[in-house]
């Protein structure tokens, strides 16, 4: 079993910053893709950013240049630094770990950006 615990969400004004953290525990294989998805009310869950064990990254076009994903392999943790936040970034953010053909999800953390 894999357990993901997220932290760092909250309420921030437009232009502000937040940092999300996610710690994974359980049967973590060395090769895994870690990342963040988000889901706004009435919308489908979408990819925000992913990072491979070698540090290579993928970002949604809407967050490029504003968000930075990073990971600490020794701690099985992934982070999302979010700068220049916009009201349209408001969503529940979910930590994701993909490995051995399975996807694991955190419980989600709310990010609300006020205008």
One Martini backbone bead per residue (centre of mass of N, CA, C, O) as a GRO file, in nm:
protein
  115
    1UNK     BB    1   0.100   0.034   0.016
    2UNK     BB    2   0.000   0.381  -0.043
    3UNK     BB    3   0.076   0.698   0.118
    4UNK     BB    4  -0.061   1.032   0.098
    5UNK     BB    5   0.059   1.357   0.220
    6UNK     BB    6  -0.072   1.674   0.236
    7UNK     BB    7   0.045   2.025   0.214
    8UNK     BB    8  -0.017   2.400   0.191
    9UNK     BB    9  -0.275   2.507   0.168
   10UNK     BB   10  -0.503   2.791   0.076
   11UNK     BB   11  -0.525   3.142   0.118
   12UNK     BB   12  -0.480   3.379  -0.158
   13UNK     BB   13  -0.368   3.630  -0.331
   14UNK     BB   14  -0.320   3.768  -0.603
   15UNK     BB   15   0.033   3.706  -0.662
   16UNK     BB   16   0.091   3.490  -0.484
   17UNK     BB   17   0.210   3.223  -0.259
   18UNK     BB   18   0.270   2.861  -0.266
   19UNK     BB   19   0.341   2.546  -0.083
   20UNK     BB   20   0.352   2.216  -0.170
   21UNK     BB   21   0.321   1.896  -0.001
   22UNK     BB   22   0.445   1.544  -0.037
   23UNK     BB   23   0.417   1.231   0.135
   24UNK     BB   24   0.547   0.909   0.096
   25UNK     BB   25   0.425   0.579   0.182
   26UNK     BB   26   0.557   0.256   0.164
   27UNK     BB   27   0.560   0.097  -0.151
   28UNK     BB   28   0.842   0.234  -0.293
   29UNK     BB   29   0.964   0.274  -0.592
   30UNK     BB   30   1.220   0.407  -0.752
   31UNK     BB   31   1.038   0.412  -1.002
   32UNK     BB   32   0.873   0.730  -1.025
   33UNK     BB   33   0.596   0.941  -1.068
   34UNK     BB   34   0.559   1.273  -0.973
   35UNK     BB   35   0.272   1.486  -0.874
   36UNK     BB   36   0.020   1.725  -1.000
   37UNK     BB   37  -0.321   1.790  -0.953
   38UNK     BB   38  -0.644   1.937  -1.058
   39UNK     BB   39  -0.977   2.053  -0.927
   40UNK     BB   40  -1.241   2.219  -1.035
   41UNK     BB   41  -1.541   2.324  -1.033
   42UNK     BB   42  -1.688   2.141  -1.297
   43UNK     BB   43  -1.416   1.990  -1.349
   44UNK     BB   44  -1.155   1.829  -1.455
   45UNK     BB   45  -0.892   1.662  -1.399
   46UNK     BB   46  -0.554   1.802  -1.399
   47UNK     BB   47  -0.252   1.864  -1.503
   48UNK     BB   48   0.034   2.035  -1.373
   49UNK     BB   49   0.279   1.834  -1.264
   50UNK     BB   50   0.588   1.651  -1.338
   51UNK     BB   51   0.834   1.406  -1.198
   52UNK     BB   52   1.121   1.247  -1.231
   53UNK     BB   53   1.392   1.095  -1.094
   54UNK     BB   54   1.589   1.283  -1.287
   55UNK     BB   55   1.410   1.574  -1.300
   56UNK     BB   56   1.217   1.569  -1.508
   57UNK     BB   57   0.963   1.780  -1.669
   58UNK     BB   58   0.605   1.865  -1.653
   59UNK     BB   59   0.377   2.115  -1.788
   60UNK     BB   60   0.136   2.312  -1.789
   61UNK     BB   61   0.075   2.589  -1.969
   62UNK     BB   62  -0.072   2.756  -1.732
   63UNK     BB   63   0.214   2.726  -1.533
   64UNK     BB   64   0.434   2.825  -1.684
   65UNK     BB   65   0.669   3.018  -1.494
   66UNK     BB   66   0.517   2.974  -1.192
   67UNK     BB   67   0.576   2.673  -1.154
   68UNK     BB   68   0.745   2.429  -0.926
   69UNK     BB   69   0.880   2.113  -0.944
   70UNK     BB   70   0.980   1.879  -0.682
   71UNK     BB   71   1.224   1.643  -0.532
   72UNK     BB   72   1.278   1.382  -0.269
   73UNK     BB   73   1.392   1.071  -0.273
   74UNK     BB   74   1.470   1.018   0.029
   75UNK     BB   75   1.156   1.123   0.114
   76UNK     BB   76   0.927   1.077  -0.083
   77UNK     BB   77   0.897   1.375  -0.219
   78UNK     BB   78   0.675   1.646  -0.318
   79UNK     BB   79   0.669   1.969  -0.487
   80UNK     BB   80   0.488   2.301  -0.504
   81UNK     BB   81   0.568   2.598  -0.649
   82UNK     BB   82   0.356   2.893  -0.624
   83UNK     BB   83   0.338   3.163  -0.841
   84UNK     BB   84   0.148   3.402  -0.948
   85UNK     BB   85  -0.136   3.381  -0.862
   86UNK     BB   86  -0.462   3.286  -0.974
   87UNK     BB   87  -0.794   3.243  -0.970
   88UNK     BB   88  -0.770   2.993  -1.180
   89UNK     BB   89  -0.610   2.815  -0.952
   90UNK     BB   90  -0.855   2.727  -0.825
   91UNK     BB   91  -0.835   2.426  -0.621
   92UNK     BB   92  -0.787   2.091  -0.598
   93UNK     BB   93  -0.493   1.937  -0.485
   94UNK     BB   94  -0.312   1.650  -0.616
   95UNK     BB   95  -0.132   1.392  -0.536
   96UNK     BB   96   0.101   1.189  -0.742
   97UNK     BB   97   0.170   0.832  -0.800
   98UNK     BB   98   0.358   0.654  -1.050
   99UNK     BB   99   0.366   0.286  -1.049
  100UNK     BB  100   0.349  -0.011  -1.182
  101UNK     BB  101   0.064   0.085  -1.322
  102UNK     BB  102   0.000   0.285  -1.084
  103UNK     BB  103  -0.224   0.502  -0.901
  104UNK     BB  104  -0.171   0.759  -0.657
  105UNK     BB  105  -0.358   0.939  -0.396
  106UNK     BB  106  -0.444   1.203  -0.243
  107UNK     BB  107  -0.684   1.398  -0.063
  108UNK     BB  108  -0.630   1.689  -0.082
  109UNK     BB  109  -0.586   2.051  -0.146
  110UNK     BB  110  -0.682   2.370  -0.090
  111UNK     BB  111  -0.691   2.633  -0.340
  112UNK     BB  112  -0.726   2.992  -0.290
  113UNK     BB  113  -0.782   3.269  -0.517
  114UNK     BB  114  -0.798   3.603  -0.480
  115UNK     BB  115  -0.889   3.922  -0.640
   0.00000   0.00000   0.00000
